[in-house]
Amino acid sequence: MKSAAQPAQIPTSFGNELRACLRCRLVKTYDQFRENGCENCPFFKMDEDSDLVNEGTTPNFNGIISVMDPDKSWAAKWLRISRFVPGCYTLAVSEALSEDLQNICEDEHVQYVPPKRV
């Protein structure tokens, strides 16, 4: 049996300061990413450099879903976030990660799936 993952912080507000991680689509406020980074992407070290928060997240996303148990959620499987920690996620981002952050993913051997072009 897999141990329960420590959940991500939930957004402390739902105003204009919300951002989504461009790799895993986790949604938190700018300040939460700056203070604690991304729970799914700690290798981006957003909590160490606020420029990386701007580079690795976006305020432009569509919809939010809260996932309590990613392993058992059909929606999490459909959105391909079932291996991430419980938390709030966006349904879609339209921006891609910068080449520098894509290189970090490659160096860390973690998958990055760029958004589909519509």
MIDOSE-1310 file (N, C-alpha, C; in nm, 2 decimals, decimal comma, always signed):
residues 118
mksa	+0,08/-0,12/+0,00/+0,00/+0,00/+0,00/+0,09/+0,12/+0,00; +0,06/+0,22/-0,09/+0,13/+0,34/-0,10/+0,10/+0,43/+0,02; +0,20/+0,50/+0,08/+0,17/+0,59/+0,18/+0,11/+0,72/+0,13; +0,02/+0,78/+0,21/-0,04/+0,90/+0,16/+0,06/+1,01/+0,15
aqpa	+0,05/+1,08/+0,03/+0,14/+1,20/+0,01/+0,09/+1,32/+0,09; +0,19/+1,39/+0,13/+0,17/+1,52/+0,21/+0,10/+1,61/+0,11; -0,02/+1,66/+0,14/-0,09/+1,75/+0,05/-0,02/+1,88/+0,03; -0,04/+1,94/-0,09/+0,01/+2,08/-0,12/-0,07/+2,18/-0,04
qipt	-0,02/+2,30/-0,03/-0,09/+2,41/+0,03/-0,21/+2,44/-0,05; -0,33/+2,47/+0,01/-0,44/+2,52/-0,07/-0,43/+2,67/-0,08; -0,48/+2,72/-0,19/-0,46/+2,87/-0,21/-0,53/+2,94/-0,09; -0,46/+3,05/-0,05/-0,51/+3,12/+0,06/-0,61/+3,23/+0,02
sfgn	-0,62/+3,25/-0,11/-0,72/+3,34/-0,17/-0,74/+3,30/-0,31; -0,85/+3,35/-0,37/-0,89/+3,31/-0,51/-0,90/+3,43/-0,59; -0,81/+3,53/-0,57/-0,81/+3,65/-0,65/-0,71/+3,65/-0,76; -0,66/+3,77/-0,80/-0,57/+3,78/-0,91/-0,43/+3,73/-0,88
elra	-0,40/+3,70/-0,76/-0,26/+3,65/-0,73/-0,25/+3,50/-0,75; -0,35/+3,43/-0,79/-0,33/+3,29/-0,82/-0,24/+3,26/-0,94; -0,16/+3,16/-0,93/-0,07/+3,11/-1,03/-0,07/+2,96/-1,04; -0,04/+2,91/-1,16/-0,03/+2,77/-1,18/+0,11/+2,73/-1,22
clrc	+0,16/+2,62/-1,17/+0,29/+2,57/-1,21/+0,28/+2,52/-1,35; +0,37/+2,56/-1,44/+0,37/+2,53/-1,58/+0,40/+2,38/-1,60; +0,46/+2,31/-1,51/+0,49/+2,17/-1,53/+0,38/+2,08/-1,47; +0,34/+2,10/-1,35/+0,24/+2,01/-1,29/+0,10/+2,07/-1,28
rlvk	+0,08/+2,20/-1,30/-0,04/+2,27/-1,30/-0,10/+2,29/-1,16; -0,02/+2,27/-1,05/-0,06/+2,30/-0,92/-0,09/+2,45/-0,90; -0,20/+2,48/-0,84/-0,25/+2,62/-0,82/-0,23/+2,67/-0,68; -0,16/+2,78/-0,66/-0,14/+2,84/-0,53/-0,12/+2,99/-0,56
tydq	-0,11/+3,07/-0,45/-0,09/+3,21/-0,47/+0,06/+3,23/-0,50; +0,09/+3,35/-0,56/+0,23/+3,39/-0,59/+0,32/+3,37/-0,46; +0,26/+3,43/-0,35/+0,34/+3,43/-0,22/+0,36/+3,28/-0,17; +0,27/+3,20/-0,19/+0,28/+3,06/-0,15/+0,39/+2,99/-0,23
fren	+0,40/+3,01/-0,36/+0,51/+2,96/-0,44/+0,64/+3,02/-0,40; +0,64/+3,15/-0,37/+0,77/+3,21/-0,33/+0,82/+3,16/-0,20; +0,73/+3,14/-0,10/+0,77/+3,10/+0,03/+0,79/+2,95/+0,04; +0,72/+2,86/-0,03/+0,73/+2,72/-0,02/+0,76/+2,64/-0,14
gcen	+0,77/+2,71/-0,26/+0,80/+2,64/-0,38/+0,68/+2,56/-0,43; +0,70/+2,46/-0,52/+0,60/+2,37/-0,57/+0,62/+2,24/-0,51; +0,52/+2,18/-0,45/+0,53/+2,05/-0,38/+0,56/+1,94/-0,48; +0,52/+1,95/-0,60/+0,55/+1,85/-0,70/+0,68/+1,87/-0,78
cpff	+0,73/+1,99/-0,78/+0,85/+2,03/-0,86/+0,95/+2,10/-0,77; +1,00/+2,04/-0,66/+1,09/+2,10/-0,57/+1,22/+2,14/-0,64; +1,26/+2,07/-0,74/+1,38/+2,09/-0,82/+1,39/+2,22/-0,89; +1,27/+2,29/-0,90/+1,27/+2,43/-0,96/+1,32/+2,53/-0,86
kmde	+1,32/+2,49/-0,73/+1,37/+2,58/-0,62/+1,30/+2,72/-0,62; +1,17/+2,73/-0,65/+1,10/+2,85/-0,65/+1,11/+2,93/-0,52; +1,12/+2,85/-0,41/+1,13/+2,91/-0,28/+1,26/+2,98/-0,25; +1,36/+2,96/-0,34/+1,49/+3,02/-0,32/+1,51/+3,14/-0,41
dsdl	+1,43/+3,15/-0,52/+1,45/+3,26/-0,61/+1,31/+3,30/-0,67; +1,27/+3,42/-0,64/+1,13/+3,47/-0,68/+1,13/+3,48/-0,83; +1,24/+3,50/-0,90/+1,24/+3,50/-1,05/+1,19/+3,37/-1,10; +1,22/+3,26/-1,03/+1,18/+3,13/-1,08/+1,03/+3,11/-1,06
vneg	+0,97/+3,18/-0,97/+0,82/+3,17/-0,95/+0,76/+3,23/-1,08; +0,82/+3,35/-1,12/+0,76/+3,41/-1,24/+0,79/+3,33/-1,37; +0,90/+3,26/-1,37/+0,94/+3,18/-1,49/+0,87/+3,04/-1,49; +0,84/+2,99/-1,37/+0,78/+2,85/-1,36/+0,63/+2,84/-1,34
ttpn	+0,57/+2,96/-1,33/+0,42/+2,96/-1,30/+0,36/+3,07/-1,40; +0,23/+3,06/-1,41/+0,15/+3,15/-1,49/+0,02/+3,19/-1,42; -0,02/+3,32/-1,44/-0,15/+3,36/-1,39/-0,26/+3,32/-1,49; -0,22/+3,27/-1,61/-0,31/+3,25/-1,72/-0,34/+3,10/-1,73
fngi	-0,46/+3,06/-1,67/-0,50/+2,92/-1,67/-0,65/+2,91/-1,68; -0,70/+2,79/-1,70/-0,84/+2,76/-1,72/-0,89/+2,67/-1,61; -0,98/+2,71/-1,52/-1,05/+2,62/-1,43/-0,96/+2,57/-1,32; -1,02/+2,53/-1,21/-0,95/+2,47/-1,10/-1,03/+2,35/-1,05
isvm	-0,95/+2,24/-1,02/-1,01/+2,12/-0,96/-0,93/+2,09/-0,83; -1,00/+2,05/-0,73/-0,94/+2,01/-0,60/-0,93/+1,86/-0,60; -0,81/+1,80/-0,58/-0,79/+1,66/-0,58/-0,75/+1,62/-0,44; -0,83/+1,54/-0,37/-0,81/+1,49/-0,24/-0,73/+1,36/-0,24
dpdk	-0,76/+1,27/-0,33/-0,70/+1,14/-0,34/-0,66/+1,11/-0,48; -0,55/+1,16/-0,53/-0,51/+1,15/-0,67/-0,51/+1,00/-0,72; -0,47/+0,91/-0,64/-0,47/+0,77/-0,69/-0,61/+0,71/-0,72; -0,71/+0,76/-0,65/-0,84/+0,70/-0,68/-0,93/+0,79/-0,76
swaa	-0,89/+0,91/-0,79/-0,97/+1,01/-0,87/-0,97/+0,98/-1,02; -1,08/+0,96/-1,08/-1,09/+0,94/-1,22/-1,05/+1,08/-1,29; -1,09/+1,19/-1,23/-1,06/+1,32/-1,29/-0,91/+1,34/-1,29; -0,84/+1,30/-1,18/-0,69/+1,32/-1,17/-0,63/+1,23/-1,28
kwlr	-0,68/+1,11/-1,30/-0,62/+1,02/-1,40/-0,64/+1,08/-1,54; -0,76/+1,14/-1,56/-0,80/+1,20/-1,69/-0,71/+1,32/-1,72; -0,68/+1,40/-1,61/-0,59/+1,52/-1,63/-0,45/+1,48/-1,62; -0,41/+1,36/-1,60/-0,28/+1,31/-1,58/-0,20/+1,38/-1,47
isrf	-0,27/+1,39/-1,35/-0,21/+1,44/-1,23/-0,22/+1,34/-1,12; -0,25/+1,22/-1,15/-0,28/+1,12/-1,04/-0,15/+1,08/-0,96; -0,03/+1,12/-1,02/+0,09/+1,09/-0,94/+0,14/+1,21/-0,86; +0,06/+1,32/-0,87/+0,10/+1,44/-0,79/+0,04/+1,44/-0,65
vpgc	+0,08/+1,53/-0,57/+0,03/+1,54/-0,43/-0,12/+1,59/-0,43; -0,20/+1,56/-0,33/-0,33/+1,62/-0,32/-0,32/+1,77/-0,32; -0,41/+1,84/-0,39/-0,41/+1,98/-0,39/-0,51/+2,04/-0,49; -0,49/+2,17/-0,52/-0,57/+2,23/-0,62/-0,49/+2,25/-0,75
ytla	-0,55/+2,21/-0,86/-0,49/+2,21/-0,99/-0,57/+2,28/-1,10; -0,51/+2,33/-1,20/-0,58/+2,39/-1,31/-0,61/+2,28/-1,41; -0,72/+2,30/-1,49/-0,75/+2,21/-1,59/-0,66/+2,22/-1,71; -0,61/+2,34/-1,73/-0,52/+2,36/-1,85/-0,44/+2,49/-1,84
vsea	-0,31/+2,49/-1,89/-0,23/+2,61/-1,91/-0,20/+2,61/-2,05; -0,18/+2,73/-2,11/-0,15/+2,74/-2,25/+0,00/+2,78/-2,28; +0,07/+2,81/-2,17/+0,21/+2,85/-2,19/+0,30/+2,73/-2,16; +0,42/+2,73/-2,23/+0,52/+2,63/-2,21/+0,62/+2,67/-2,11
lsed	+0,69/+2,57/-2,05/+0,81/+2,60/-1,97/+0,92/+2,66/-2,05; +1,00/+2,75/-1,99/+1,11/+2,80/-2,06/+1,21/+2,69/-2,09; +1,30/+2,71/-2,18/+1,40/+2,61/-2,21/+1,49/+2,57/-2,09; +1,52/+2,67/-2,01/+1,60/+2,65/-1,89/+1,53/+2,55/-1,80
lqni	+1,40/+2,57/-1,77/+1,33/+2,49/-1,68/+1,30/+2,35/-1,74; +1,29/+2,35/-1,88/+1,28/+2,22/-1,94/+1,41/+2,14/-1,93; +1,52/+2,21/-1,93/+1,65/+2,14/-1,91/+1,66/+2,08/-1,77; +1,61/+2,16/-1,67/+1,61/+2,11/-1,53/+1,53/+1,98/-1,52
cede	+1,41/+1,98/-1,59/+1,33/+1,86/-1,59/+1,41/+1,74/-1,65; +1,47/+1,77/-1,76/+1,55/+1,66/-1,82/+1,66/+1,61/-1,73; +1,73/+1,71/-1,67/+1,84/+1,67/-1,57/+1,79/+1,59/-1,45; +1,67/+1,62/-1,41/+1,61/+1,55/-1,29/+1,53/+1,43/-1,33
hvqy	+1,53/+1,40/-1,46/+1,46/+1,28/-1,51/+1,31/+1,28/-1,48; +1,25/+1,40/-1,49/+1,10/+1,41/-1,46/+1,04/+1,45/-1,59; +0,92/+1,39/-1,62/+0,85/+1,42/-1,74/+0,79/+1,56/-1,74; +0,80/+1,62/-1,86/+0,74/+1,75/-1,89/+0,66/+1,73/-2,02
vppk	+0,53/+1,76/-2,01/+0,45/+1,75/-2,13/+0,40/+1,89/-2,16; +0,45/+1,95/-2,27/+0,41/+2,08/-2,31/+0,26/+2,09/-2,34; +0,20/+2,21/-2,33/+0,06/+2,22/-2,36/+0,03/+2,20/-2,50; -0,08/+2,14/-2,53/-0,12/+2,12/-2,67/-0,15/+2,26/-2,74
rv	-0,12/+2,28/-2,86/-0,15/+2,40/-2,93/-0,29/+2,39/-2,99; -0,37/+2,48/-2,96/-0,51/+2,48/-3,01/-0,53/+2,57/-3,13
